[in-house]
Amino acid sequence: MSTTVEVSRADAEAYVGELAAAAGLPAVAVTWVDGDDGAAYTRDGRHEIVLGRGTLRHPGRLRFTVAHEIGHLALGHTATALARRGAVAYAAEALALTAGLLLVAVALPVLALAVPLALLGHLHAMLRTRLWPRELAADRYAADAGAPITLAGQPYDGSRFVHALFPSHPGWDARRRATAHA
């Protein structure tokens, strides 16, 4: 019979503070939500990590998630930073593609199905070339901080269908391969 040791919020937040200090970051606020994942943000110049309460039940997953999200902050991968670096350009590119495909679809009704498929393909290409490298860099940062992705156990599969359509992160095997050096 295995038992799960739950980490306290205070200990988890102390770990966030420890990694933030090691990265040279100012104080990082922690917000707790339902779920098993994490996210990093910079709002009004303040860093914040959102952590799922479910990570408290899995110490290895918590360590990896915190280190991964601190990696995003330390590497400048926050939503604010991404917006400054060209999110508007990404949106403009997607809008231009959408407009062009809609014109084709209107002109040739047979291609009406091609529009959503092409948009989905374009989204996948944007994720693979622009977002996934940041995710892999945050994974490597976590591994270098002593919290490799292998601590997290197998990935949560609750949103497998959504992830198949909109894969915000590379697949599990690719993430493990990218951090094999640690």
C-alpha positions as CSV (number, residue, x, y, z in Angstrom):
1,M,0.0,0.0,0.0
2,S,1.5,3.3,-1.1
3,T,0.9,6.5,0.7
4,T,1.1,10.0,-0.8
5,V,2.9,12.7,1.2
6,E,1.1,16.0,0.6
7,V,3.2,19.1,0.5
8,S,1.9,22.1,2.5
9,R,1.2,25.3,0.7
10,A,3.7,27.0,2.9
11,D,6.5,24.6,1.9
12,A,5.5,24.9,-1.8
13,E,5.6,28.7,-1.6
14,A,9.0,28.6,0.2
15,Y,10.3,26.5,-2.7
16,V,9.0,29.1,-5.1
17,G,10.8,31.8,-3.1
18,E,14.0,29.7,-3.0
19,L,14.1,29.1,-6.8
20,A,13.1,32.7,-7.5
21,A,16.0,34.0,-5.4
22,A,18.4,31.6,-7.1
23,A,17.2,33.0,-10.4
24,G,17.7,36.6,-9.3
25,L,14.0,37.3,-9.5
26,P,12.2,39.7,-7.2
27,A,9.4,38.2,-5.1
28,V,7.1,35.8,-6.9
29,A,3.5,35.7,-5.8
30,V,1.7,32.3,-5.8
31,T,-2.0,31.9,-6.6
32,W,-3.7,28.5,-5.9
33,V,-6.4,27.1,-8.2
34,D,-8.0,23.8,-8.9
35,G,-6.1,21.4,-11.2
36,D,-2.7,19.8,-11.5
37,D,-0.8,22.3,-13.7
38,G,0.9,25.7,-13.4
39,A,1.4,28.9,-15.3
40,A,3.6,32.0,-15.0
41,Y,2.7,35.6,-15.5
42,T,4.1,39.1,-15.2
43,R,1.4,41.7,-14.4
44,D,2.2,45.3,-13.7
45,G,5.8,44.4,-13.3
46,R,5.1,41.7,-10.6
47,H,5.8,38.1,-11.2
48,E,3.2,35.5,-10.3
49,I,3.0,31.7,-10.5
50,V,-0.4,30.0,-10.6
51,L,-0.3,26.5,-9.2
52,G,-2.9,23.8,-9.2
53,R,-3.8,22.4,-5.7
54,G,-3.4,18.9,-7.2
55,T,0.4,19.4,-7.4
56,L,0.5,19.4,-3.6
57,R,-0.4,15.7,-3.6
58,H,2.6,14.9,-5.9
59,P,5.9,16.3,-4.5
60,G,7.9,15.5,-7.7
61,R,5.3,17.1,-10.0
62,L,5.2,20.1,-7.7
63,R,9.0,20.5,-7.8
64,F,9.0,20.2,-11.6
65,T,6.1,22.5,-12.1
66,V,7.5,25.2,-9.9
67,A,11.0,25.0,-11.5
68,H,9.4,25.0,-15.0
69,E,7.3,28.1,-14.2
70,I,10.3,29.9,-12.6
71,G,12.2,29.0,-15.7
72,H,9.6,30.9,-17.8
73,L,9.9,33.9,-15.6
74,A,13.7,33.8,-15.5
75,L,13.9,33.4,-19.3
76,G,11.4,36.2,-20.0
77,H,8.6,33.9,-21.4
78,T,5.7,35.6,-19.6
79,A,2.6,36.7,-21.4
80,T,3.6,40.4,-21.0
81,A,7.1,39.7,-22.5
82,L,5.6,37.7,-25.4
83,A,3.2,40.5,-26.2
84,R,6.0,42.9,-26.4
85,R,8.0,40.6,-28.6
86,G,5.4,40.1,-31.3
87,A,2.1,38.6,-30.2
88,V,0.5,41.3,-32.3
89,A,2.5,40.1,-35.3
90,Y,1.4,36.6,-34.6
91,A,-2.3,37.7,-34.5
92,A,-1.8,39.8,-37.7
93,E,-0.3,36.8,-39.5
94,A,-3.2,34.6,-38.4
95,L,-5.7,37.2,-39.4
96,A,-4.1,37.7,-42.8
97,L,-4.2,33.9,-43.4
98,T,-7.8,33.7,-42.2
99,A,-8.9,36.5,-44.5
100,G,-7.1,34.9,-47.5
101,L,-8.6,31.5,-46.8
102,L,-12.1,32.9,-46.3
103,L,-11.8,34.6,-49.7
104,V,-10.8,31.4,-51.3
105,A,-13.6,29.5,-49.5
106,V,-16.2,32.0,-50.6
107,A,-15.0,31.9,-54.2
108,L,-14.8,28.1,-54.2
109,P,-17.5,26.5,-51.9
110,V,-15.8,23.1,-52.3
111,L,-12.9,24.4,-50.3
112,A,-15.1,25.4,-47.3
113,L,-13.7,22.5,-45.3
114,A,-10.2,23.5,-46.2
115,V,-10.4,26.8,-44.2
116,P,-10.7,25.3,-40.7
117,L,-8.2,22.6,-41.5
118,A,-5.7,25.1,-42.8
119,L,-6.2,27.3,-39.8
120,L,-5.7,24.4,-37.5
121,G,-2.5,23.5,-39.4
122,H,-1.3,27.0,-39.2
123,L,-2.0,27.1,-35.4
124,H,0.0,23.9,-35.0
125,A,2.9,25.3,-37.0
126,M,2.9,28.5,-34.9
127,L,2.9,26.4,-31.7
128,R,5.7,24.2,-32.8
129,T,7.9,27.0,-34.0
130,R,7.2,29.8,-31.5
131,L,5.8,28.3,-28.3
132,W,7.3,24.8,-28.0
133,P,10.9,26.1,-28.0
134,R,10.0,28.2,-24.9
135,E,8.4,25.2,-23.2
136,L,11.5,23.1,-23.9
137,A,13.8,25.8,-22.6
138,A,11.7,26.0,-19.4
139,D,11.9,22.2,-19.1
140,R,15.8,22.4,-19.4
141,Y,15.8,25.2,-16.9
142,A,13.9,23.0,-14.4
143,A,16.2,20.1,-15.1
144,D,19.3,22.3,-14.4
145,A,17.6,23.5,-11.2
146,G,17.4,19.8,-10.1
147,A,13.8,19.2,-10.9
148,P,13.7,17.3,-14.3
149,I,10.4,16.5,-15.9
150,T,10.8,12.9,-15.0
151,L,10.0,13.9,-11.4
152,A,6.5,14.8,-12.6
153,G,5.6,11.3,-13.5
154,Q,3.3,10.6,-16.5
155,P,1.5,13.7,-17.8
156,Y,-2.1,14.4,-16.8
157,D,-4.3,13.1,-19.6
158,G,-7.6,14.8,-18.6
159,S,-7.5,17.1,-21.6
160,R,-6.0,14.7,-24.2
161,F,-8.6,15.7,-26.9
162,V,-8.1,19.5,-26.4
163,H,-4.3,19.0,-26.3
164,A,-4.5,17.1,-29.6
165,L,-6.2,20.0,-31.3
166,F,-4.3,22.8,-29.5
167,P,-1.0,21.4,-28.2
168,S,0.4,24.1,-26.0
169,H,3.4,21.9,-25.0
170,P,5.5,19.4,-27.0
171,G,4.7,15.7,-26.4
172,W,6.0,13.9,-23.3
173,D,8.7,12.0,-25.1
174,A,10.1,15.1,-26.8
175,R,10.2,16.9,-23.4
176,R,12.1,14.0,-21.8
177,R,14.5,13.8,-24.7
178,A,15.2,17.6,-24.5
179,T,16.1,17.3,-20.9
180,A,18.1,14.1,-21.0
181,H,21.3,16.0,-20.4
182,A,20.4,16.6,-16.7
